[in-house]
Amino acid sequence: IIDEPLIEISGWILDENKNPVDYMYIFSNDKPLTKISQFREIQVDTNQISSEWKTYFLVEYLEEECNNISIMGFIEDKKIIVNDRVILCKNNVLED
């Protein structure tokens, strides 16, 4: 449940060959919410680079009371689908 006006989402993303993506989208209920094209590359070990990312958006951008959040990355316009999904729900205060 979200009770703040600003939402921060962060993580890291690699393709199936452990390569960093060119850009990615955050979706809310299968509609694009934000595009991320700036990543911080971190050397995890001698053979792997992790692409860390962070984004912010206003809770007002979430259209429904509860929203299914998903991520899709792209490398040379090839889709990299992330199977993890999160449900974000707004915290509404009911007044008497």
CYANA upper distance limits for C-alpha pairs under 8 A (distance plus 0.5 A):
  1 ILE  CA     88 LEU  CA      6.75
  1 ILE  CA     89 CYS  CA      5.33
  1 ILE  CA     90 LYS  CA      6.13
  1 ILE  CA     91 ASN  CA      6.19
  2 ILE  CA      7 ILE  CA      8.38
  2 ILE  CA     59 VAL  CA      8.42
  2 ILE  CA     88 LEU  CA      7.47
  2 ILE  CA     89 CYS  CA      6.54
  2 ILE  CA     90 LYS  CA      5.48
  2 ILE  CA     91 ASN  CA      5.99
  3 ASP  CA     90 LYS  CA      7.04
  3 ASP  CA     91 ASN  CA      5.67
  3 ASP  CA     92 ASN  CA      8.45
  4 GLU  CA     59 VAL  CA      7.96
  5 PRO  CA     58 LEU  CA      6.25
  5 PRO  CA     59 VAL  CA      5.85
  5 PRO  CA     60 GLU  CA      8.00
  6 LEU  CA     56 TYR  CA      7.17
  6 LEU  CA     57 PHE  CA      6.27
  6 LEU  CA     58 LEU  CA      5.11
  6 LEU  CA     59 VAL  CA      6.30
  7 ILE  CA     56 TYR  CA      5.95
  7 ILE  CA     57 PHE  CA      5.91
  7 ILE  CA     58 LEU  CA      6.54
  7 ILE  CA     59 VAL  CA      6.75
  8 GLU  CA     54 LYS  CA      7.60
  8 GLU  CA     55 THR  CA      6.27
  8 GLU  CA     56 TYR  CA      5.02
  8 GLU  CA     57 PHE  CA      7.35
  9 ILE  CA     54 LYS  CA      6.30
  9 ILE  CA     55 THR  CA      6.02
  9 ILE  CA     56 TYR  CA      6.94
 10 SER  CA     52 GLU  CA      8.01
 10 SER  CA     53 TRP  CA      6.01
 10 SER  CA     54 LYS  CA      4.62
 10 SER  CA     55 THR  CA      6.84
 11 GLY  CA     52 GLU  CA      6.20
 11 GLY  CA     53 TRP  CA      6.09
 11 GLY  CA     54 LYS  CA      7.14
 12 TRP  CA     50 SER  CA      6.91
 12 TRP  CA     51 SER  CA      5.72
 12 TRP  CA     52 GLU  CA      4.64
 12 TRP  CA     53 TRP  CA      6.36
 13 ILE  CA     20 PRO  CA      7.17
 13 ILE  CA     21 VAL  CA      7.52
 13 ILE  CA     50 SER  CA      7.33
 13 ILE  CA     51 SER  CA      6.10
 13 ILE  CA     52 GLU  CA      7.23
 13 ILE  CA     73 GLY  CA      8.22
 14 LEU  CA     18 LYS  CA      5.48
 14 LEU  CA     19 ASN  CA      5.67
 14 LEU  CA     20 PRO  CA      5.24
 14 LEU  CA     21 VAL  CA      6.63
 14 LEU  CA     50 SER  CA      7.23
 14 LEU  CA     51 SER  CA      7.22
 15 ASP  CA     19 ASN  CA      5.77
 15 ASP  CA     20 PRO  CA      6.94
 15 ASP  CA     21 VAL  CA      7.23
 15 ASP  CA     80 ILE  CA      6.80
 18 LYS  CA     48 GLN  CA      7.28
 18 LYS  CA     49 ILE  CA      8.15
 19 ASN  CA     48 GLN  CA      8.32
 19 ASN  CA     49 ILE  CA      7.74
 20 PRO  CA     49 ILE  CA      7.57
 20 PRO  CA     50 SER  CA      7.18
 20 PRO  CA     51 SER  CA      6.12
 20 PRO  CA     75 ILE  CA      8.38
 21 VAL  CA     51 SER  CA      7.98
 21 VAL  CA     73 GLY  CA      6.58
 21 VAL  CA     74 PHE  CA      6.13
 21 VAL  CA     75 ILE  CA      5.53
 22 ASP  CA     37 SER  CA      7.09
 22 ASP  CA     73 GLY  CA      7.98
 22 ASP  CA     74 PHE  CA      6.27
 22 ASP  CA     75 ILE  CA      5.60
 22 ASP  CA     76 GLU  CA      7.47
 23 TYR  CA     35 LYS  CA      7.74
 23 TYR  CA     36 ILE  CA      6.15
 23 TYR  CA     37 SER  CA      4.90
 23 TYR  CA     38 GLN  CA      7.96
 23 TYR  CA     73 GLY  CA      6.36
 23 TYR  CA     74 PHE  CA      6.00
 23 TYR  CA     75 ILE  CA      7.68
 24 MET  CA     35 LYS  CA      6.30
 24 MET  CA     36 ILE  CA      5.75
 24 MET  CA     37 SER  CA      7.06
 24 MET  CA     71 ILE  CA      7.56
 24 MET  CA     72 MET  CA      6.02
 24 MET  CA     73 GLY  CA      4.46
 24 MET  CA     74 PHE  CA      6.31
 25 TYR  CA     32 PRO  CA      7.01
 25 TYR  CA     33 LEU  CA      7.72
 25 TYR  CA     34 THR  CA      6.23
 25 TYR  CA     35 LYS  CA      4.97
 25 TYR  CA     36 ILE  CA      6.60
 25 TYR  CA     71 ILE  CA      6.27
 25 TYR  CA     72 MET  CA      5.89
 25 TYR  CA     73 GLY  CA      6.87
 26 ILE  CA     32 PRO  CA      6.60
 26 ILE  CA     33 LEU  CA      6.01
 26 ILE  CA     34 THR  CA      5.87
 26 ILE  CA     35 LYS  CA      6.96
 26 ILE  CA     36 ILE  CA      8.43
 26 ILE  CA     69 ILE  CA      7.45
 26 ILE  CA     70 SER  CA      6.39
 26 ILE  CA     71 ILE  CA      5.25
 26 ILE  CA     72 MET  CA      7.26
 27 PHE  CA     31 LYS  CA      5.66
 27 PHE  CA     32 PRO  CA      4.94
 27 PHE  CA     33 LEU  CA      5.56
 27 PHE  CA     34 THR  CA      7.70
 27 PHE  CA     68 ASN  CA      8.38
 27 PHE  CA     69 ILE  CA      6.03
 27 PHE  CA     70 SER  CA      5.61
 27 PHE  CA     71 ILE  CA      6.57
 27 PHE  CA     72 MET  CA      8.42
 28 SER  CA     32 PRO  CA      6.90
 28 SER  CA     33 LEU  CA      6.44
 28 SER  CA     62 LEU  CA      7.51
 28 SER  CA     67 ASN  CA      6.40
 28 SER  CA     68 ASN  CA      6.06
 28 SER  CA     69 ILE  CA      5.21
 28 SER  CA     70 SER  CA      7.14
 29 ASN  CA     67 ASN  CA      6.31
 29 ASN  CA     68 ASN  CA      5.44
 29 ASN  CA     69 ILE  CA      6.90
 29 ASN  CA     70 SER  CA      8.39
 30 ASP  CA     68 ASN  CA      8.20
 30 ASP  CA     69 ILE  CA      8.34
 30 ASP  CA     70 SER  CA      7.96
 33 LEU  CA     61 TYR  CA      8.11
 36 ILE  CA     53 TRP  CA      8.11
 36 ILE  CA     55 THR  CA      7.87
 38 GLN  CA     53 TRP  CA      7.57
 39 PHE  CA     51 SER  CA      6.09
 39 PHE  CA     52 GLU  CA      6.01
 39 PHE  CA     53 TRP  CA      5.61
 40 ARG  CA     51 SER  CA      6.14
 40 ARG  CA     52 GLU  CA      5.56
 40 ARG  CA     53 TRP  CA      6.90
 41 GLU  CA     49 ILE  CA      6.73
 41 GLU  CA     50 SER  CA      6.05
 41 GLU  CA     51 SER  CA      5.12
 41 GLU  CA     52 GLU  CA      6.69
 42 ILE  CA     49 ILE  CA      6.04
 42 ILE  CA     50 SER  CA      5.57
 42 ILE  CA     51 SER  CA      6.94
 42 ILE  CA     52 GLU  CA      7.74
 43 GLN  CA     48 GLN  CA      6.68
 43 GLN  CA     49 ILE  CA      5.02
 43 GLN  CA     50 SER  CA      6.77
 44 VAL  CA     48 GLN  CA      6.05
 44 VAL  CA     49 ILE  CA      6.08
 44 VAL  CA     50 SER  CA      6.79
 45 ASP  CA     49 ILE  CA      7.79
 57 PHE  CA     61 TYR  CA      7.65
 58 LEU  CA     62 LEU  CA      8.37
 59 VAL  CA     90 LYS  CA      8.07
 62 LEU  CA     67 ASN  CA      7.30
 63 GLU  CA     67 ASN  CA      8.11
 65 GLU  CA     89 CYS  CA      6.15
 65 GLU  CA     90 LYS  CA      6.03
 66 CYS  CA     87 ILE  CA      7.00
 66 CYS  CA     88 LEU  CA      6.03
 66 CYS  CA     89 CYS  CA      4.51
 66 CYS  CA     90 LYS  CA      6.89
 67 ASN  CA     87 ILE  CA      5.90
 67 ASN  CA     88 LEU  CA      5.68
 67 ASN  CA     89 CYS  CA      6.69
 68 ASN  CA     85 ARG  CA      7.25
 68 ASN  CA     86 VAL  CA      6.37
 68 ASN  CA     87 ILE  CA      5.06
 68 ASN  CA     88 LEU  CA      7.08
 69 ILE  CA     85 ARG  CA      6.20
 69 ILE  CA     86 VAL  CA      5.60
 69 ILE  CA     87 ILE  CA      6.37
 69 ILE  CA     88 LEU  CA      7.53
 70 SER  CA     82 VAL  CA      7.82
 70 SER  CA     83 ASN  CA      8.35
 70 SER  CA     84 ASP  CA      7.35
 70 SER  CA     85 ARG  CA      5.51
 70 SER  CA     86 VAL  CA      7.26
 71 ILE  CA     81 ILE  CA      7.29
 71 ILE  CA     82 VAL  CA      6.16
 71 ILE  CA     84 ASP  CA      8.26
 71 ILE  CA     85 ARG  CA      8.19
 72 MET  CA     79 LYS  CA      7.19
 72 MET  CA     80 ILE  CA      6.18
 72 MET  CA     81 ILE  CA      5.26
 72 MET  CA     82 VAL  CA      6.35
 73 GLY  CA     79 LYS  CA      6.41
 73 GLY  CA     80 ILE  CA      5.21
 73 GLY  CA     81 ILE  CA      6.86
 73 GLY  CA     82 VAL  CA      8.06
 74 PHE  CA     78 LYS  CA      5.73
 74 PHE  CA     79 LYS  CA      5.29
 74 PHE  CA     80 ILE  CA      6.08
 75 ILE  CA     79 LYS  CA      7.37
 75 ILE  CA     80 ILE  CA      7.93
